[in-house]
Amino acid sequence: MDRREFLKQTSLLSVLPWVPAAIAAVPAGRRSMLELTAREGTAQLADEGGPRTRIWGYNGLVPGPMIRVKQNDWVRARLTNRLTVATTIHWHGIRIDNAMDGVSGLTQDAVKPGQSFDYAFQVPDAGTFWYHAHTRSWEQVARGLYGVLIVDEAEPVAVDNDYVLVIDDWRLGQDAQIHEASLGSLHDWSHAGRLGQWLTVNGKPHEKFSVEDGQRLRLRVVNTANARVFTLSFGALKPHVIAFDGQPVTPRPLGKFLTIAPAQRADLIIDMAADPGESAAVDVITRREVIQVAEFVYGHTRDANAKLSAPLISRLPANPLSTALDLTDPVRTGLLMEGGAMSGMKSAILKGERRSIQELIKQGAVWAFNETVGMTDTPLVSARRGQTVVIDLRNQNRWPHAMHLHGHHFKVIEREGSAVDDDAWRDTELVQPGESVSIAFVADNPGKWLLHCHMLEHRAGGMTTWLEIT
C-alpha cells in the first residue's frame, strides 16, 4: 500500500494525544463523543531534567489532544470541567453554528466546575484550526488550555510528511512554574499583553523532525501565545505558503521571515534537500537574540535518483467560502481602536456612562472601540444574511492588535487607504500602531459573533464588540 492509498483509508474522526507525527489513523467510521476534560496537569516546559510545570490542559495535556477530521465531517466533543473556575471552548477559525461558538455570555453559559457541555458541529473547510478556552481566556490560555484541530482535505495532499509547529511563550518563575502573581497585571493589559520569557514548540523547549533528502513536507504553524507576535526564520530552507488561517492561497515563496500574530496560522510546503547528518533550523527572531525552536535532521543514505514528490507546488482545493464581495453598496462601519499606555485617551464610555481615564484604570478598563469599553447592548454591525460587510479598522494607539472575527473569514481590501490585491482570507489580522486596515466579508453565517483583539489582555481590558447576522 503506497502513501496516497494509506491516507485515503485514514479515519473520519480521531482525537490523539499530542504527537508531532505526520498522519495517524484510527478505524474508519469512528464517530464517538470525544472527551475533553479541562483539568490540572504537568508538562516538561523547561529543559529535560528540570522540574515539570503545573498547567491547565485538556485531558491534562498541553497542547491538548490533537483533533483530526475529514472535511464536511462532524465534531462531537464533550467538555467536562474539572477546574475550580468556569470555562468554555471556542473552535477558532471554524465557520460554525453560532450556538457552538463557545463564547460565554453571548452564545452559551459558562460551564461551571463539575459540569459538562456537548459541542456538535460540522466542519465545512479543510485547513489548520485550533481550539481554546474562551472564558477568562487571558488566564486560561496562559495556563495551557488550547489544542489543534486539523481538517483534512477530501483528497490527500501530495506530501511525504505533515507536521505541526505550535509556538507559545510562557512567563515562568525560577522554579519553572507559571508566574501566577502577574496574571491579570494591569501593566500587561495596558501595554503589549502578557509576554513570556520561555518559548515552547509543541509543549516542549525544542522540536526535532526526522526527514530525508527529496521529501516534501507540509508544516502547519500555529501561534497560541497570549500576546506575542512571532517572527520565524527558516534559514536555508525555502518554504512556500499555501494557506493562511485555514484558507488556501495561491502558493507563494515565503521570503526571509514569517510573521505570525496570536491566533494566526500558516501552512507551508518545504522541499528538503541535504545529505544525511545535516540539519536545518527554525529560529524565532527577537530584538535581542535568535532562538532555535525546531530543526529538521536528515537521516538515511541519499539516493542519487531521489526526486521530490512533485515538481510544482499546486494550490490547495478551494473551501466553500462566500467570496463574492459586493462592494457597491456594503454595510459599512468604522472601528476606532484607542487606549493603552501612552495613548492620550482621556475618557471612554463604560456600562453606559462616560468615565475619566482615572476611573477606567481603577476597573482595568484601559482600551476602547469607538470610545466604548467592552461589550455593548447593540451590535457594532447588524446585517442581513448574504450582505457584504466592510469594517474600517483604525489603530490610534501605540500597540499592535490581532483582530479576530468569529464565524467568518474576511479579506483585507485596503491598507492605509490603498487597495490590497491579495487572495488571502483570514480570521485574524494584525493591525500595526497607527495603521488603518479595511476588511470585508460576506455575512453568510447567522448569529451573534464577536470581533475582538486576540492579544488576550487587550480583549479583557475592553477591546471587544459584536456583530449580528440575521
SVG drawing of the C-alpha trace seen along z (x, -y; Angstrom):
<svg xmlns="http://www.w3.org/2000/svg" viewBox="-32 -63 58 65">
<polyline fill="none" stroke="black" stroke-width="0.4" points="0.0,0.0 1.6,-3.3 1.3,-6.6 -1.6,-8.0 -3.7,-4.8 -2.9,-4.7 -4.1,-8.3 -7.3,-7.6 -8.1,-5.0 -7.4,-7.2 -10.1,-8.0 -13.1,-10.2 -12.6,-11.4 -9.8,-11.0 -8.5,-12.6 -4.9,-11.9 -2.6,-12.6 -0.1,-15.3 2.5,-14.0 4.1,-16.0 4.0,-12.9 2.6,-13.0 -0.7,-11.3 -2.1,-8.9 -5.1,-6.6 -7.9,-5.0 -10.6,-2.7 -12.8,-4.5 -16.3,-5.3 -15.5,-6.2 -18.0,-8.9 -17.9,-8.6 -18.0,-11.5 -14.6,-13.0 -13.8,-13.5 -12.1,-16.8 -11.6,-17.3 -10.3,-20.7 -8.1,-19.8 -4.8,-20.4 -1.7,-18.6 2.0,-18.9 4.3,-19.5 8.0,-19.4 8.1,-23.0 11.6,-23.6 14.6,-21.6 14.8,-17.9 15.9,-17.1 14.3,-20.2 11.1,-20.4 7.8,-19.9 5.4,-22.8 1.9,-22.8 -0.5,-23.7 -4.2,-23.6 -4.8,-21.4 -7.5,-19.5 -7.1,-15.9 -4.2,-17.4 -2.0,-17.9 -0.5,-21.0 -1.2,-21.3 -4.4,-19.4 -5.3,-16.3 -4.9,-16.9 -8.3,-16.5 -8.2,-15.4 -11.3,-15.2 -12.2,-15.0 -13.8,-17.9 -17.6,-18.0 -17.5,-15.6 -18.9,-16.3 -17.0,-17.0 -18.7,-15.8 -16.8,-16.8 -17.9,-16.7 -16.2,-19.4 -16.0,-18.3 -14.8,-20.9 -12.6,-19.6 -11.2,-23.1 -12.2,-25.3 -13.4,-28.0 -16.0,-28.1 -14.8,-27.6 -15.9,-27.1 -14.2,-26.1 -14.0,-28.3 -13.3,-26.5 -11.1,-29.1 -11.5,-29.7 -14.2,-27.1 -17.3,-28.6 -19.5,-27.0 -23.1,-27.1 -23.4,-30.1 -24.7,-28.1 -21.4,-26.1 -19.0,-29.1 -18.2,-28.8 -18.5,-32.4 -19.8,-32.6 -22.4,-35.2 -23.1,-35.5 -23.6,-32.0 -23.7,-29.8 -23.5,-29.8 -20.1,-29.1 -19.6,-25.5 -19.3,-25.5 -16.9,-23.3 -18.1,-19.7 -20.4,-20.3 -20.1,-19.4 -21.3,-20.7 -21.6,-18.8 -20.3,-20.5 -21.5,-19.2 -20.8,-20.9 -19.9,-20.2 -16.6,-21.4 -17.1,-22.9 -13.5,-24.0 -10.3,-21.9 -7.3,-23.5 -5.4,-24.2 -7.5,-25.5 -7.3,-25.3 -9.5,-25.4 -9.0,-27.2 -10.7,-28.4 -12.9,-31.5 -13.8,-32.3 -11.2,-34.4 -9.0,-33.4 -6.2,-35.8 -5.7,-33.4 -6.9,-30.0 -4.9,-30.1 -1.9,-31.3 -2.1,-28.2 -2.3,-25.9 -6.0,-25.4 -5.7,-25.0 -5.2,-22.4 -5.0,-21.9 -7.9,-20.9 -6.9,-19.8 -9.4,-19.3 -8.0,-17.1 -8.9,-17.7 -11.2,-15.3 -8.3,-14.1 -4.9,-13.8 -2.3,-16.5 0.8,-15.0 3.3,-15.4 5.6,-12.9 5.0,-14.2 2.6,-16.5 3.9,-18.3 2.6,-20.8 4.5,-23.6 2.6,-25.0 4.5,-28.0 3.8,-29.6 5.6,-31.7 5.3,-31.2 6.1,-33.5 7.8,-31.2 9.5,-31.8 12.9,-30.4 11.1,-27.3 9.8,-26.7 6.2,-27.3 3.8,-29.7 4.2,-33.2 0.7,-33.4 1.1,-36.7 1.3,-38.6 -1.9,-37.0 -4.3,-39.9 -1.5,-42.5 -2.7,-46.0 0.7,-46.6 0.2,-43.7 -3.4,-44.8 -2.3,-48.4 0.9,-47.5 1.7,-44.7 -0.1,-41.9 1.3,-39.0 4.7,-38.2 6.6,-35.2 10.4,-34.7 10.3,-31.0 9.4,-29.6 8.0,-26.2 7.1,-24.3 4.5,-21.5 4.7,-21.9 8.4,-21.5 11.5,-23.6 12.7,-22.3 11.2,-20.1 13.2,-17.8 11.8,-16.3 13.4,-13.4 13.4,-14.0 15.1,-12.6 16.5,-14.2 13.9,-14.6 10.9,-14.7 8.2,-17.3 6.8,-18.5 3.6,-20.3 4.3,-22.4 1.4,-23.9 2.5,-26.8 0.1,-27.9 0.6,-30.8 -1.1,-30.1 0.6,-32.8 -1.5,-35.3 0.1,-38.3 3.4,-37.7 3.9,-38.2 6.5,-35.7 9.0,-36.3 10.3,-32.9 13.3,-32.3 13.8,-29.1 17.5,-29.6 18.5,-28.0 15.1,-26.3 12.8,-27.9 9.2,-27.4 6.1,-28.3 3.0,-29.5 -0.2,-27.6 -2.7,-28.7 -3.4,-31.4 -5.8,-30.8 -7.0,-27.6 -7.9,-29.1 -5.9,-28.3 -3.9,-31.0 -2.0,-31.0 1.3,-29.3 4.0,-32.0 7.6,-32.0 7.7,-32.9 10.6,-35.3 13.0,-35.8 10.6,-35.7 7.2,-34.5 5.5,-37.0 2.6,-35.3 0.4,-37.1 -1.5,-35.5 -4.2,-33.1 -2.9,-33.1 -1.9,-30.0 0.2,-29.5 0.5,-26.3 3.9,-25.9 5.3,-23.5 9.0,-22.8 11.1,-20.7 14.0,-19.0 17.4,-18.7 20.5,-17.8 22.8,-14.9 22.4,-12.6 23.6,-14.0 22.9,-17.6 20.1,-19.7 18.1,-22.8 16.9,-25.1 13.7,-27.0 14.5,-30.1 12.5,-32.7 14.0,-36.2 13.7,-38.7 15.2,-42.1 17.9,-40.6 18.6,-37.2 18.0,-34.3 16.4,-31.3 16.3,-27.9 13.0,-26.3 13.0,-23.4 15.2,-21.6 14.9,-19.1 17.5,-16.4 18.4,-14.4 18.7,-10.6 19.4,-7.6 21.7,-7.5 21.0,-9.9 19.6,-8.3 21.1,-9.8 17.9,-9.0 15.6,-10.6 13.1,-13.1 10.8,-15.4 7.2,-14.4 6.1,-16.8 7.9,-19.3 5.4,-22.1 3.5,-23.2 -0.2,-23.2 -2.9,-25.3 -5.0,-23.5 -8.6,-22.9 -10.9,-25.8 -13.1,-25.8 -16.8,-26.6 -16.3,-30.2 -18.5,-33.0 -16.0,-35.2 -18.4,-37.3 -17.9,-40.6 -20.5,-43.3 -18.6,-46.5 -21.0,-48.7 -23.4,-49.0 -22.0,-47.2 -22.9,-47.5 -20.0,-49.7 -18.8,-50.9 -15.7,-52.2 -13.9,-50.8 -11.6,-53.2 -9.1,-51.5 -8.0,-53.7 -6.4,-53.3 -3.4,-51.6 -0.3,-53.1 0.9,-56.4 -2.2,-56.8 -3.6,-60.0 -7.2,-58.6 -8.8,-60.9 -12.2,-59.2 -14.5,-56.5 -18.0,-55.0 -18.2,-52.1 -21.6,-50.5 -23.4,-53.4 -21.6,-56.2 -18.6,-58.3 -15.8,-57.9 -12.4,-59.6 -9.2,-57.6 -8.5,-57.6 -11.9,-55.9 -11.3,-53.5 -7.9,-52.4 -9.3,-51.5 -11.5,-49.0 -8.9,-47.7 -10.8,-49.2 -7.9,-50.6 -9.0,-50.0 -11.9,-51.3 -13.6,-50.6 -15.4,-53.8 -15.0,-55.4 -16.7,-52.4 -15.1,-49.9 -16.2,-46.3 -19.4,-44.8 -22.4,-47.0 -26.2,-46.3 -26.4,-47.0 -24.1,-45.4 -21.4,-47.2 -23.0,-45.9 -26.4,-44.4 -26.6,-42.8 -28.9,-40.5 -27.6,-37.1 -25.8,-37.5 -24.9,-41.1 -21.3,-42.3 -19.9,-44.0 -16.9,-46.3 -15.3,-47.4 -12.7,-50.1 -10.2,-49.5 -8.1,-52.4 -5.5,-51.7 -5.0,-55.0 -2.6,-53.9 1.0,-52.7 0.4,-48.9 -0.3,-46.2 -3.6,-44.4 -4.5,-41.0 -8.1,-41.5 -10.2,-38.3 -13.7,-37.9 -15.7,-34.8 -17.8,-32.7 -16.4,-34.2 -13.3,-34.8 -12.6,-38.2 -10.4,-39.7 -8.2,-42.8 -9.3,-45.2 -7.5,-48.4 -4.4,-49.3 -3.5,-52.9 -6.1,-53.9 -4.6,-51.9 -6.3,-48.9 -4.9,-45.5 -4.6,-42.8 -4.3,-39.5 -6.4,-36.3 -5.8,-35.6 -8.9,-35.1 -8.2,-35.4 -10.0,-35.2 -7.3,-37.2 -5.4,-40.3 -2.5,-42.1 -3.1,-45.9 0.0,-47.8 0.2,-51.0 -1.2,-54.0 -2.4,-51.8 -5.7,-51.8 -7.0,-48.5 -10.3,-47.8 -11.7,-44.2 -14.7,-42.8 -16.7,-39.6 -20.0,-38.1 -22.3,-37.9 -23.4,-34.3 -23.4,-32.8 -26.4,-33.9 -26.0,-34.7 -24.1,-36.9 -20.4,-37.0 -17.5,-38.5 -14.9,-40.9 -12.1,-41.4 -8.3,-41.8 -6.6,-38.4 -4.0,-39.9 -6.0,-38.4 -5.2,-41.0 -6.3,-43.7 -9.7,-42.0 -10.0,-41.7 -9.2,-45.4 -12.0,-46.4 -11.2,-45.6 -14.3,-43.5 -17.5,-44.1 -20.0,-42.0 -21.9,-41.7 -25.4,-40.3 -26.2,-38.5 -30.0,-38.0"/>
</svg>
